[in-house]
Amino acid sequence: MGPQRDDVYREAGTIQSIPEQGLKVKWRVPIAGGYSGPAVAGGRVFVTDFVAKTNQINNDPGTRQQRLGKERILAFDEKTGEPLWEYAYERPYEISYAVGPRCTPTVDDGLVYMLGAEGDLICLDAETGDLAWRRSLKDDFGAEIPIWGCASHPLVYGDLLITMVGGEGQGVVAFNKKNGEIVWKALDCKMGYAPPSVIEAGKTKQLIVYQPEGVVSLNPEDGKVYWEIGLTPAYEMAIARPMFDGNKLYASGIHTESVMIELDEEKPAAKELWRGKPKNAVYSGTSTPLFVDGVVYGSDCNVGILVAVDAQNGDRLWTTFEATRPEVTRFIKHGTCFLTRIGDSERYFIFSEEGDLLVAKLTRDGFESLGRYHVLEPTSEAFGRGVVWSHPAFANKTGYFRNDKELVAVDLQAN
């Protein structure tokens, strides 16, 4: 979701709309399975995948599947798609939806960090792919790998790499980002699936952690807890990053679990403003909502629609299937789209689970499509339909998209 983890693409000179003739593909390269998005930095595109050796994928949301194969992180030239290096290791899977890694690589100061689906935390030289250090959340910490795998992208903060681990006293762990040594541990909680993030509120830098029993604010320097508000999404599905706007923070879960939090403006403290109810708010499953100028926009996992929500009270302002599956008129379970705001405008890039890129205008008054282009095929399966559940990357006036077969670069430069 970008350097600030807010899903805002801050680069001028990109397209205002998608023309009828579509967009230009710069390059396509083959890759293997995975839900992780690509990351672009320093002229390279990094992406992780899983090359299976045994078993066809069998997606049962309640059952772990055993698959043999190897996890990889691949680096490509950002302009040409030329393969630069790969780092691979054998990794048996025993998770549900055992397609591949979930976590987008984190790139910082010449290093790239990946967290594999079974808890392999790896730091590599971004230029060469050489190993800098490596940890196993399972072997080194006895971490319980969630049924849907490790999905919480590691966060770089100063000299720290902050990662959800799970367990007594180690719900979240901060490592020295250069050598992998433990700096601090905090919280008695399970790992969950949501990435940690840092915001500034109450005149204080706050590390926001969304774990399966609530939203917690900590001092990112030492792990000291500032405040906590309970939230227990079904099946421990704390997934979407809590999103921040003004003095409010919205945390969303599945079914009818969500909470709007009001942040104190003078000190690190918070209180509950309202909670989600049936047919209001937005309940996020596989993508994170955006929170802009008092409105929350996100795909709702119960109905599969894009929803706009008034942050003051949770009322729904409008809904549409246009961004998820326009052919649907009633509901589709966990219908998903990924939103990226274009600068400080009202325009957004939207990537649908069908593999379509949209440009659209989103305001509290409604949704306006500004064109659509089919980028790649939905190669994963969920609830009997094909899906692409992977967040794209945007950099250098280019969009980077992946499914379980290819990584595609699409030209987004304005004419």
N, C-alpha and C positions, 0 to 999 in steps of 0.2 A: 504493500500500500504506500510505497514511497518513503523518502528519507524521514518524513515527519509522521508516518503511519496514519495519515488522515485521508488518503486516496484523492489528493488533489494533484493534478498534473500541471506544474508551473513552467510551461515552456510556450513561448509565443510562436506564431507562424504556422499553426496547424489548421486543418480543414474546418470550415464552418458547418459543412453538411456533407453528405455522401451523395455524389452524382448518380444518375440512373445507370451509367455505364460501369459503376463500381469503382474499385480502388486497385492500385498496382501492387502486385506481390513482388517484393524485392528478392526473396529467396525462401526455399523450403529445405529442411534437412530432416532425415529420419531420426527418431528417438523411440524409446519404449514407454511403458506405462507409468502413470503417476498423476496425482491431483495437484502437485506443487506448481506454483506459477514460476515463470522465468524471472530472473533479475538481471539488470543491465547496469554495468559500471566499468569505467576505465577502458572503453572500447570492446568489452566482452559481454557476451550473454551467457549466463549460468543457468543450468536447469538440472534437476535431479530426476532419475527414473529407476525402474525395476525391470531387469531382464529375467523373465521367468524361465525356469528349466522344467518344471513339472506342473501339471494340473491346469485345466482351463479355469478361468475366473468364475466363481460361483457366489454372487452377491446376495447373501442373506443377512439383513441388518442385525439379527440376533445371534449369529453364529460365527465363531472364528474359523477361518479357513487356513489350512497349512499349505504353503507353497514354497518351493525351493527356487533359488535364483540369486542374483546379485544386485545390490543397489549401486547406483553410480551418480556422480556429479560430473557434468560435461561442461566444457567451455568452448564457445564458438566466437569467431570474429563478428563483431556487431554489424559491420557493413556488408560482409560477403557471405556469412554463414559458414565459413571454412572452419572445420574442427581444429581446435588448438590443443586440447588435452582432455583426458578423462581420469578420474580416480574411481576405482571400483573395488568392491569387497563382497564376499559371500555373505548372504543374510537370509536365513530362513524366516518366513513370515508365519505368524499365527494370529491374524487379526481379521476382522470383518471388512469387506470391501478391500481385499488384498491386492489392489491394482498396482500400488507403488507409493512413493513418499508423498507426504502432505505438505511439508514446510518449504516455502520459498527460501532460497539461499539468502543469507545476510552478508553484505559486502561492506568492508570498512578498512581503510588505511592499508590497502595492499593485501588483505586477508579475506577469505571467503569462508563462511560458516554454514554447515548444513546439519540438520537434525533429521535422521532417518525415521522411518515409520516404527521401528522397533527400538528407538532410543539411542542410536549411534550419534554422538555429538562430535563433529569433526571440523578441524580448522586447517585450511590449506593456503598455500601461497597462491594468490589470485592470478599471477602471471604464469607460473610454471605448473601448478597443481601438486607441488611437493607438500608432504604432510608436515604441518607445524606442531599439532598436538591432537590427541584424540581421547575421548571419554565414552564410557557406556553407562547410560542412566540405569540400565537394568543390572549390569555387573558391578558397577562401582557404588551404586546407591540402593540397590535392591528395589528399584522403582517398579511399580505396577503399570504395565503398558495398557492404556485404555483399549476397549474392544475395537474402536475404530482407529487405533494407532496414534502415534505422537503427531500432533498437528499445531503445536504452539511455537511459532517462529521465534528463534532466539533474538534478543534485543541488545544492541550495543549502546551503552551509556558511559561516556567517558572512557575509562580504562577497563570497564566491566562488560562482560557478556552475561546477560540475565536470562535465565531459562526456567520454565516450569519443570519440576522434577516429580513432585508428589511424595507424600509420606510424612511421618511425624518429624516436625522440626525442619523439614526440607521441601515444603510445598513449592517454594521458589528458591533458586540458588543463583548467586552471583559468582562468576568465575573471573579470574584475570584473563583478559581477552588475548594476551600474548602467549601465555603458557598453560592455561587451563587449570591453574591452581584455584582452590576454593577461597573466596574472600569473605562471603557471609552466606548464611542460610536463614530462612524464615518460614513461618506458618506451618500449622498442622492441617494439611488438606490434600486432596487428590490432585492429580495433574490437570485434569480437564483438557480442553482443546483450544482455549483462547490465548492469543499472544499477549504478553505484557507490553505496556506502553508507558511513556512518561508525559505528563501534562504539567502546566504551571497554573496553579489555582491557589487562592488564599495566600498569595505572595510566596509560594513555596513550590519547589519541584516535587511532584508526587508520582511515584510508581504505582500504576493502576493494574491490579491483578484481578481477573475474573475467574474464580475457581468454582467447582460444582456446588458450593454452599453459599456463595456470596461474592460481592465486589469489595475488594480491600485496597486501601491506600497505604503505601509504605514510603519511608525515606529511602530513595534509591542508593544512597551512599552506604547504609548499614543494615537495611531491612527492618528498621523500627516501624511498628504499625501506627498509623495516624488515625484511621477510622475504618469501620466495616459496616456494610449493609447487606443483610441476608437476601439471597435469591437462589432458588433451587430448581433449575430447569430439569425436566424429565430426562431420565437416562443419563444424568450427569453431563448433559449436552451444553456446557458452557463453551461456546464456540466463537461468537462474534465479539470482536474487540469493543468494549464500551466506548462510545463516541462522545466527543466533548464540543460544546458550543456555548460561548459566553460563560455563565456560571452554572451550567447544567451538564449532566453526564447521563447518557442513556445506555442501559444494559439490557440486552434482549436475549431471550431464550426461546425454546420451542413451546408449542401448545399455547398457554396463556400466561407465561412467565416473563415478565419484564418489569423494570422499575426505572422511573425518572428520578434522578438524584439532584438535589440543589446543593451546590458547593458554597461554603462560606468564603466571602471575599477578603477576609482579613487574616485568616489562619487556616491550617489544614484540618478542616472539619466538614461534615456533610449531614444532610437529612433527607429522608424520603419525601418526594413531592407527590407522586402518584404511582399506582401500579396498573399493569395491564388487566383488561377485562375482555371477555368474549366480544369479538367484532369491533374492538378498538385497538390502538397501538399497532406495532408490527413485530412479528415473532420470527426471528431469523434462525435459519438452520445452517446452510452451507455458504452463506455470504454475509458480509458485514454491512449494515446500513450506514448511510451518510447523514450527518446532522448539520444543517446549513440554515442560518438565519431563522432559527426558531421552528424549523420543519425537519422531521426525520423521514428520509426516503429509504426504502428497503424492500427486498422481496420477502414475502410472507410465506413461511413453510407450510402453513395449514391449507391455504388456498392456492398458492403458487402465483400470486399477483404482485405487481409492483404497487406499493402503498405509499402515500404521503400522509404524515401524521402531525398534528398540531402539538408542539412540545409543551404547551401550557397545560393540557388536560388529557392528551392521548386520543382525541377525536380524529377519525380518519377524514381527510380532506378530499381525497379521490383515490381510485384504484384502477389498474389496467392490466390486461394480459399482454399488451403490445410488446413489453420488454422481456417477457419470459417465453411465452408460446402464444402467438397471436391467433392461432387456430382454435385455442381452447376458449370455452365460454362459461364453464361452471367451476371446476377446480382441478388442480393437478398437484399431487403430493410433493412437497419440497421443490416446486417449480422455482428456478433460480436464475438470477442475473447478477452481474458484477458491475457496480457503478464507480465511475471515476469522474470527478468534477474537473472541468477544463479551466484552470486558473480561478479567478474570482467571478466568472461569468455564470449565467444560468444554463449553460450548455454542459452536457455530460457525454462521455463515452460510456456506452452500455454494452456489455458482452453477454449474450444470452446463452442459456444451456444448450441451444440448438446449434451453436457455433457461429452466430451472427453478430457482427459489430454494428451498433446503432449510434448515431448522433441524435441527441434529443434535448429539448428544452424542458427543464423541470422547474416549476414554481409552485407556490401554495395554491395557485389557481388551476393547475392542470399539467398534463403531459402533452408535448408536441413533438412528433417524430420529424427528424431532419434527414432521414435516409437510413438505409440498411444495406449491409454487404455480407454475404456468406463467406466466412474466412476458411473454416475447416469443418470436418464431419464430427458429429458427436459419437465417439468411439467407446465410451464407458456406458454401463447399464445401471439404471436405478428404477425400481418399481415398474419394470417391464418396458422402459423406454430408453432410447439412447440419449446420453447427456455429455456435455463438456462442463465439468465442475472444476475449473482451473482459472484463477484470476490472471488476466494478461498483464504485461508490463508496457509502459510507454516511456520512450526516451528518444531524443534526437529526431523528433518528428516522425517516429516510427512506432507501430504497435507490434508487440511480440506475443504470439498466441501458441498454445500447445494443446494437443490431445494425447492419446496413447500411441500415436504412430509418427507424428511429425511436429516440428517447431517451425512456425511460419512468421516471417517479417513482412509487414504491410506498410506501404508508404502513406504517411498522414500529412505530408507537407502541403500547405496551401499553394494554389497556383498563383 
